[in-house]
Amino acid sequence: MSKAKRQMPEQSGRVGVAHGEAVRDLISDEACDPLAEHPDTGSAKSKAGTGGLLEGALTRENLQAAWKRVKANKGAAGADGLDIEQTAKTIRNHWPQIRQQLLAGTYRPSPVRRVMIPKPDRSQRELGIPTVLDRLIQQALLQVLQPLIDPTFSKNSHGFRPGRRAHDAVKAARKYVQSGKRVVVDVDLEKFFDRVNHDILIDRLRKRIEDAGVIRLIRAYLNAGIMDGGVVMEREKGTPQGGPLSPLLANVLLDDVDKVLEARGYSFARYADDCNVYVGSRKAGERVMALLRKLYAGLKLQINEAKSAVGSAFGRKFLGYALWVAKGKEVKCKVAEKPLQNFKARIRQLTRRSGGRSMAHVVEKLRPYLLGWKAYFGLAQTPGVWRELDEWLRHRLRAIQLKHWKRPQTIYRELKALGATEDVAKRVAVNSRRWWRNSAKLLNSVLTIAYFDQLGLPRLS
């Protein structure tokens, strides 16, 4: 999982492969559920002894809940090219054989399909998309493993856990800094998911679960190759992002480091492979950094030295947020500079003044991005910044509207229809070709905030 995009709204444009999450409450059956009516799905109760967890994962109720989650995620097809509906047909026709292979330990997962996702800094992030069938099986495994394993994790781990989210990690960081720990040890792991050592991960799993069938199946998923351009490449290390099990496996591996930090009484917050430790002095921070280098090396993981540092908590960002000191020495959150610039770049893409789109269509495209961005950065305590962004966005939209009307006669007619005074309509129409300068001041009295509210444009402030 990469940094903020992993968490940040810029992800809204990525390939639709969602991380799995244990389903607590079973959902009612759907008519298209290929597992709802199959006589060989498995009994509702898992058998005690060897293979109990795997059999529990393959019960009818658990598989039905897993299928609903996989279907709701609307992910892309994997290496076999089969989408949700096509996979449903395969399951209806072949589930008894698939289930028998799973229980016998002879099931072999398909290779994952490699997809490269562009990041705002023009680099790329690799996703490995399992087939829909393998996502179903992984989700079913997750739903029985997470309730067992998750309670053993550190309370300072917030990533991809039920009832926890990025906001919890940011709040914890703010609390530590408010308490006086103004130096942060900011650690970024280099290509974490590409470097996961299979043997070390499996060893950590065996310490938590004793089911040989589950361990064998997870090992098979780790060993499944990667298909790129029709060629399958073997994978000796790493676990691809994109499968439901990946976040849980990441937490299993990194929990070793969490436990050492806890035992030594350090204040820290971790979200997936992003970990910040807060201390009172730079000297203490250097000691922690040396400790983390040693701990990660023991897991055969590598710290990205270019992105990691010991520094002021007010000079580093964490999960897209930065900290600042308000009146009364209160520590508050704000959007860090880089995600703020990424936001503006994305808005510029969505509000280009070419293309002949209606204002309603532009707002429709903006709406999901704005809502997602606002939801993620809702902790930011900077009302002035929100107001400025709202004003800037509406300015761009007014410029788009003028460009669409284009001719002075059209501008005059449309403004009058919207209730503009004679003087305002004439003065705006006279400057018809100066889109940006003309889309402020006078035009604000016609294309008002209420006008954009009626179109459904979300406000950030």
Order of alpha helices (4+ residues) and beta strands (2+ residues): alpha-alpha-alpha-alpha-beta-beta-alpha-alpha-beta-alpha-alpha-alpha-beta-beta-alpha-beta-beta-alpha-beta-beta-beta-alpha-alpha-alpha-alpha-alpha-alpha-alpha
